[in-house]
Amino acid sequence: MRIPLDLQAGAAVFALATPLRVRELLALAVREAIGELAPADKFSRSVLRTLDGLYAGDFTLSIDGRAFTDPDAVIVCGETADVRFFVNDWRRVRARDPGLPTR
């Protein structure tokens, strides 16, 4: 999914190349996926669960074609970022959370 970065910063030059932590971009991706009208508690739970999955190694995050496993890594983005999630071992993730839908 392509995540638009709405920085609303005063300096347009800064917005052309913005350093972000992977966790901040992940939160933007979660917001984009669940929608702007989702309650704040659902958003918080979704971000925490996604971060837990990243820490556990359940998936790899690809941002503009580069793989990341560390949410504290800093990346530089332009106006949009191409964010993709790749599950590392579906069987392990499924065994830990049997409530997940099947493929």
C-alpha positions in Angstrom: 0.0 0.0 0.0 1.2 3.5 -0.7 1.2 5.7 2.4 0.8 9.4 1.8 2.9 11.4 4.2 0.9 14.4 5.4 3.6 16.3 7.2 2.0 19.8 7.3 5.3 21.3 8.1 6.0 25.0 7.4 9.0 24.3 5.2 8.3 22.7 1.9 12.0 21.8 1.4 11.9 19.7 4.6 8.9 17.9 3.3 10.7 16.8 0.2 13.0 14.5 2.2 11.8 13.7 5.6 13.6 11.4 8.1 11.2 9.1 9.9 11.5 6.2 12.2 10.1 2.9 10.9 7.6 2.8 13.8 6.2 6.2 12.7 5.7 5.0 9.2 4.2 1.8 10.5 1.7 3.8 12.5 0.8 5.7 9.3 0.3 2.4 7.5 -2.0 1.1 10.3 -4.0 4.3 10.2 -4.4 4.0 6.4 -5.4 0.4 6.7 -8.0 0.8 9.5 -9.3 4.2 8.3 -9.4 7.7 9.7 -12.7 7.1 11.6 -11.4 4.2 13.6 -11.5 4.8 17.4 -8.3 5.8 19.0 -8.2 2.7 21.2 -8.5 0.4 18.2 -5.7 2.4 16.5 -3.4 2.1 19.6 -4.1 -1.7 19.9 -3.4 -2.2 16.2 -0.1 -0.3 16.3 1.0 -2.2 19.4 0.1 -5.6 17.9 1.8 -4.7 14.6 5.0 -3.6 16.5 4.8 -6.8 18.6 4.7 -8.9 15.4 7.7 -7.0 14.0 9.7 -7.5 17.2 8.8 -11.2 17.2 10.0 -11.6 13.6 6.6 -12.6 12.3 7.0 -10.4 9.3 9.5 -8.1 7.5 8.5 -4.6 6.6 9.5 -3.4 3.1 9.6 0.3 2.6 10.3 1.5 -0.9 12.0 -1.8 -1.6 14.2 -2.0 1.4 13.6 -4.6 4.2 13.4 -3.5 7.8 13.1 -5.5 11.0 14.0 -2.7 13.5 11.2 -0.2 14.3 13.8 2.3 15.5 15.6 2.5 12.1 15.5 5.9 10.5 14.5 6.2 6.8 14.1 9.1 4.5 10.8 9.4 2.6 9.4 11.8 0.0 5.8 12.5 -0.5 4.7 8.8 -0.4 6.2 5.6 0.8 5.5 2.1 -0.7 5.0 -0.1 2.4 4.6 -3.9 2.2 4.4 -6.6 4.9 6.0 -10.0 4.2 5.1 -12.8 6.6 8.3 -14.7 7.5 6.7 -18.0 8.6 2.9 -18.2 8.3 2.7 -21.5 10.2 4.5 -20.0 13.3 2.3 -16.9 13.3 -0.8 -19.0 12.9 0.2 -21.3 15.7 0.6 -18.4 18.0 -2.7 -16.8 17.1 -5.2 -19.4 15.7 -7.9 -16.7 15.4 -6.1 -15.3 12.3 -7.9 -16.0 9.0 -6.6 -18.6 6.7 -4.9 -17.6 3.4 
